Amino acid sequence: MFLELTGEQRLIQDTAREFAKAELDPIAATLDQEGDPPAFLANLRKLAELGFMGLNVKDEYGGAEAGVVAFSVAITEIARACASTAVTLSVNNMVCEVIQAAGSEAQKKAYIPKICSGEFSAGAFGLTETGAGSDPSGVATQAVLDGDQWVLNGSKIFITSAPYAGVFVVWAVTDRSVPKGKGISCFLVEGGTPGLVIGKEEHKTGQHASATNELLFEDCRIPKDALMGKLNDGFRIAVGELAGGRIGIGSLGLGVGLAAIDYATQYSTERTQFVQNISNFQAIQWMIADTYTELEAARLLLMNAAFKKEQGKPFAKEASMAKMYATEAANRACYKAVQMLGGYGYTVDFPVERYARDVRITAIYEGTNEIQRTIISRDILRGIV
Ligand SMILES: Cc1cc2nc3c(=O)[nH]c(=O)nc-3n(C[C@H](O)[C@H](O)[C@H](O)COP(=O)(O)OP(=O)(O)OC[C@H]3O[C@@H](n4cnc5c(N)ncnc54)[C@H](O)[C@@H]3O)c2cc1C
């Protein structure tokens, strides 16, 4: 067993850390409080130039081909400074990976290089609908073949990066006569296609710089060859890709949790009460000890899942374990960080309140943690009963 990063993985981690410190940290609070979409998008372009948009994507499609472990450590470093940037990176990588796994050669060549190079600010993953959240088989958006075109009608909600995405991976029902989930297919829809309408933007608790929008399909016509993978195989494609995405979200949660406890620990060595630093109090020391221990456990779970995926081994249970544990540990870390700052932690003058808001969603998106528990226990019980 060798638990160290390779030279290349360390280099990627260092590059991400330096970029986060130099470019993301200084504007993260402004992005959160006031918003600055041009600055946010400019940083995405710079990250694309550094090769961060397709870390686990093949070189022939413009990716860095650096693997899943490198992807995980990079997301963590970016999230330490700006969770909104990290989620955009994570979704972009997921979109590239799903096209790489299920797309035709022409589709791979047409779209993946544009995301990796930054020509597209983002790609979007269009699965969730009002009736299809934890249960994606409930997708109701329809795709009907009309001559040499598919006609899409319906709507999606909560779609990350929708206003600036160059391409959307979209799931729609192509056969209504079969049981739920069996007649869903996957399509690629270019941004700006007539009939693809970017709907209402959600006003969220956190991750303010990352746009989350409704998507409407109003007789949206796309070419017949915009179908990705086999007809009616979309549900399998979605489930497979979500497992990989969970490593990204767990890594993101870990980054936010680390940022929070690093800040609070430093603060505890500077804040004086009862004529001494609050770091002298055992209550504070135990919060520090518990939090760093839990985040280290989270890191190891993430590395295990990432390594298994990289090796081509089954990794779905491990990804769910890592996502569930890391995001809950990170939520606890942010809660404790606010507590360690006392009243100051509850004000926007200190970053820990932003971390606490940004981290909350990590236990919800990419499959809620209740769904992760279902996946994990189903896998374990399958081996027993
Ligand atoms: C900021 C943000 C960004 C997002 N980005 C994207 C995106 O880019 N693309 C995309 O497709 N989606 C996206 N989503 C959607 C996200 O993945 C869903 O919100 C999530 O999967 C949960 O679905 P839901 O909100 O409908 O909750 P529901 O499914 O309604 O769940 C409500 C509650 O019921 C519980 N529950 C449901 N079913 C079960 C069960 N079987 N067992 C136990 N408990 C259960 C849940 O755990 C939860 O606590 C995003 C969401 C947000 C908020």
The ligand as a Gaussian input file, in Angstrom:
#p B3LYP/6-31G(d) Opt

LIG

0 1
 C      -27.624000      24.143000      -6.383000
 C      -28.093000      22.913000      -7.085000
 C      -27.449000      22.487000      -8.245000
 C      -27.902000      21.363000      -8.937000
 N      -27.323000      21.021000     -10.126000
 C      -27.897000      20.049000     -10.885000
 C      -27.455000      19.824000     -12.234000
 O      -26.534000      20.473000     -12.733000
 N      -28.096000      18.868000     -12.962000
 C      -29.121000      18.145000     -12.466000
 O      -29.650000      17.305000     -13.205000
 N      -29.559000      18.323000     -11.190000
 C      -28.991000      19.274000     -10.402000
 N      -29.450000      19.498000      -9.124000
 C      -30.532000      18.681000      -8.596000
 C      -30.125000      17.779000      -7.421000
 O      -29.318000      16.731000      -7.855000
 C      -31.419000      17.332000      -6.721000
 O      -31.923000      18.472000      -6.049000
 C      -31.217000      16.174000      -5.762000
 O      -30.896000      14.999000      -6.457000
 C      -32.439000      15.912000      -4.874000
 O      -33.619000      15.907000      -5.605000
 P      -34.856000      16.793000      -5.094000
 O      -34.344000      18.148000      -4.862000
 O      -35.983000      16.624000      -6.041000
 O      -35.236000      16.179000      -3.679000
 P      -36.299000      14.994000      -3.408000
 O      -35.981000      13.833000      -4.286000
 O      -37.677000      15.539000      -3.448000
 O      -35.956000      14.607000      -1.906000
 C      -36.545000      15.236000      -0.780000
 C      -36.138000      14.449000       0.465000
 O      -36.652000      13.110000       0.401000
 C      -35.583000      12.187000       0.553000
 N      -35.835000      11.003000      -0.262000
 C      -36.276000      10.932000      -1.540000
 N      -36.327000       9.665000      -1.956000
 C      -35.893000       8.900000      -0.920000
 C      -35.694000       7.496000      -0.720000
 N      -35.947000       6.602000      -1.691000
 N      -35.233000       7.087000       0.468000
 C      -34.953000       7.975000       1.470000
 N      -35.119000       9.304000       1.338000
 C      -35.567000       9.761000       0.170000
 C      -34.345000      12.952000       0.073000
 O      -33.143000      12.383000       0.568000
 C      -34.621000      14.336000       0.614000
 O      -34.264000      14.390000       1.968000
 C      -28.990000      20.612000      -8.412000
 C      -29.620000      21.029000      -7.238000
 C      -29.215000      22.174000      -6.596000
 C      -29.975000      22.639000      -5.390000

